Amino acid sequence: MSVLTDSLNRIMQWLEENRPDYAESFLPGLSDEEIREKLSNVELELPEEIYELYRWRNGSQNGEDSKSVIFPCMEYMSLDEALEYYDDFVENTIDVFDEQDFQGIFELLDTKQINQYGDKKYLFPFYRSNCDFLAIFLSKERQYYSPIINIDDVLELSFIYRNLTSMMQTLAEYLETGAHYLDEEQEYYLNGNEEKMEPIFKKYNPGLELIG
């Protein structure tokens, strides 16, 4: 079992024990064939981590009853829903950083893979909260990892996790240690204790700053 899938299973175990209604809102995972079929019109490649994520679970039920919150205020989208937002991003030509900022991300990651991303650097969203998203980069050739980018409601972009595996390791430990906890006053909401979150975040995302 990969570190990513193990971390996702730890998150699911916490949800099943603490909020089974959250756990029940996740949709069954997709086969590789189903994922490839849904992505057939996407010209560039998604990283292998995203394939693994959607093999694990296909996001959550869409609509007001969706409760699959494993990140404060954010919901994990089904692949169909993610593709709708991706198409909108492409249609409206959301720019992914200027070249200097993009280069800076990969210098921070100590990677030589920048040439895999071509002239147009598209983002693929997979988490959302109202008008905020988490997204990964698409590449000319499939990579295993991608940086995780936060897109806020005014389309400002920030580098928030080193990759999907480090994100899920971080979130699993947040839940298991109480750094993320259920807010009794706000139903269906996870709150965070930044003092507890900080060392966990640094452990899995060296070189990055925790964004509150």
Secondary structure, DSSP 8 states (H G I E B T S, - for coil): --HHHHHHHHHHHHHHHH-HHHHHTEEE---HHHHHHHTTT--SB--HHHHHHHHHEEEE--STT---EEETTEEE--HHHHHHHHHHHHHTT-----HHHHHHHHHHTT-SGGGGG-SS--EEEEEEETTEEEEEE-BSS--S---EEEE-TT--EEEEES-HHHHHHHHHHHHHHTSEEE-TTSTT-EEE-HHHHHHHHHHHSTT-----
